[in-house]
Amino acid sequence: MPEFIVRARKAPVDADRFLTAVGEDAHVEYLSQIIVNSLFISKGHRNDTTLTLVLEDSSDFSRAISLAGATLGSVEDVTEMGFLKLLADCLRAGASLKKEETKQLDNGIQIQAVSFEHLVRDRAEQRSVYILDKKGQDIRSAEVSNDAVFLLTDHIPMPKKTFKSMQRQGVQKLSLGPVMLHASQCIVLIQNEIDRHSMSTIIGADIAR
């Protein structure tokens, strides 16, 4: 299944600060849009997708919140504030986590005290990992597997040194076109390309029979 890892560099790890950051420099409200566009579809959600949000404004460790469509429980409040409160509840549950410790929550969500860099290294050892870049290979000409990992950031660009480090780990650049889009919009386009590729593969297999 595809996974989207989104780096939120100014998003507070403290639950109370997180909720008061709506509309401020951190722009945590973007995270609600990212959740909707990555996991939810008409009359349901994607069972084949994982979204990991890495919140980095912390006094100790970053927190990575993973929402997997296959295990995600019922979400009662699907408004913007409802999703933000859901994330805040996850942060409260993971407030005492030690470095690289993981906690599985009752609603199927996982929270981990881990850095963005650590997650990238871990995924790159096992799967194809891509980062969006206008100079990368066009997604429509690339052979992107259905279990690929896509790295995105919120409104704050990643440091240049991060790009170089990821390239050494085998992370590849991928382009969605000449226009720079919001992370939530990029996810929609990537999902659509994966959907279309999966459908063409199924049709091709049926014809072969």
N, C-alpha and C positions, 0 to 999 in steps of 0.2 A: 504494500500500500504506500502511496506517496506521503511524504511528511513535509510540512512547512515549518521551518524554524525562524521565528521572527525576533530580532534583537530590539528590545525597547530600552534604550540606554538611559533615559531619564525617568523611567517609570519607577516609582517608589516600591520597595519591598514591604515596608510597613503598611499594614492594611488601612489604618485610619488616614495616613498621609496619601495613600493611593486614591482613596475616595474623594479627598479634598483637592486632588490634582486635576480634576475634570475642568477643562477650559484653560488650564494654566500651561506653562512651558512644556510640561511633560506630555500633554495631550493624550492622556490615557484613554480618552473616549475613542480614539482610533482602534483600540484593541477590540472593542465591541464589533466594529465593522469587519475586522479581520476574522473574528470568530464566525460571524454570520456567513461571510463570503467563502470561507474555507470548508465549513462543516455542514451548513444548512442548505437544503434545496426545497422546492415546493413540496409540501406535505410530508416532510421527513428530513433526515440528515444523511450525510455520506458515511456509510459503514466502512469504507475503504480508505479513509483519510485520517491522518494524525496531525494535529496542530500543537506546536510547542512554542510558548511565549517565554522569552528570557527577560526578566525584569532586573535591571542592573543598579538602580539607585539604592544601595544597601550599606549598612554600617558593618556588615560581616561578609556575607556571600550573596551572589546573585541567586535568584530563584527561578527555576524552569518549571512552568506549569504545562503539563501535557494533557490534551483532550483528544482522545481517540474515538472516532465515530463508532467503532465496533463495541466499545465498552461504555460509552457515554450514557448515563441514565437520563431520566426525564428532566427537562429544563422547563420549569413552570413559568418563569418570567423571561420572555425573549425580547424585552425592550433593551435599549442601550444601557440604562441604569441597572436593569436586571442582570445583564452579563457582567457589568462592573462589580456589582455586589457579589456575584458568584466568584469572581477572581479574588475579591477581598476576603471572602470566606476561606478560599484556598490558602491565601497568604497567612491568615491567622492560624490555620491548621499547621502550616509549615514554619512558623516563626522560630521555633526552637531547634530546627534541624541543624545538625553539624555538617561540616564540609563533606560533600558528595553523598550525604545521607538522603534516602528517598522515603516518601510516605504515600501510601495508596489511600485515597479517600473513598467514602462510601458511594459517591456518585460516579465512580469509575474514572475520576480525574487523578492524576499523579502530580506530586510536587517534589522537586529535588533541589538541594542546595548545590548548585554546580554552575560553572562559568560557561559562557557561550563558546569559548575556545575549546573547552573540554568536550562539549557536545559535538562540535565539528570534527575533532580528532576521532572521537568514537564512531561517528557515522561514516567518516571517510575510510575507515578500516574495513567496513563491511558493505557499503553501498556506494552507488554513484551520487556525488554531491555537486550541486550547481549553485552558482551565485549569479544574480542578474546583473548584466552589464551591457550597455548599448553596443560595445565593441565585441561582444561575444558571438558565438554561433547562433544563427537564427533557430528558434525552437522548432520551426516547421521543417528544417532540414537536418535536425539533430536526431540521433537515435536515443531517445529518452525512455528509460525503462519505467514500468508502472510503479516500482518501489523506490524511485529516486527521491532524494532529499533536496529541498530548495531553500536556500538561505536568503532572508530578506531583512530589512531594517525598517524602523519607523521613519519619522520625518528627519531624523538625524543620520547623516551618511556615516558609513563605517570608516575608520581610519585607514589610510593607505597601507600602513604596515600590516594591517589585518589581511588585506588582499594578498600581499606577498607571502605571508605565512600560510594562508589557505591554499595558494597555488602549489606550494611545496608539498602539501598533503594530498594533492591530486584533485582539488576542487576545480571544476571547470566553469568558464564563463558562458552564460546563456543570454540571448537577447530576445525581447518580446517586441522589438520595433524601435523606431527612432524617438518616440515620445516617452519622457519620464513620467511614470504613473505612481499613484499611491500603492502601498503594499497590498491593501485589500483588493485593488483593481488587478494587480499583477496575479494574484492568486486565482481570480476568476478566469483570466485568460489561460493560465497554466492548466487549470482543471478542465477547461473546454478542450484544449489540445489533447490532453490525456484521454478524455471521453471520446473524442473523434478518432483517435488512434486505436483505442480499444474496440470501438465499433467496426472500424475498417478491418481489424484483425479477425473479428468474429465473422464478418461477411466473407472475407477471403477464405476462411476455414470452411465455411458452408459451401462455397463454390467448389472448393477442392474435393469435397465429398462427392 
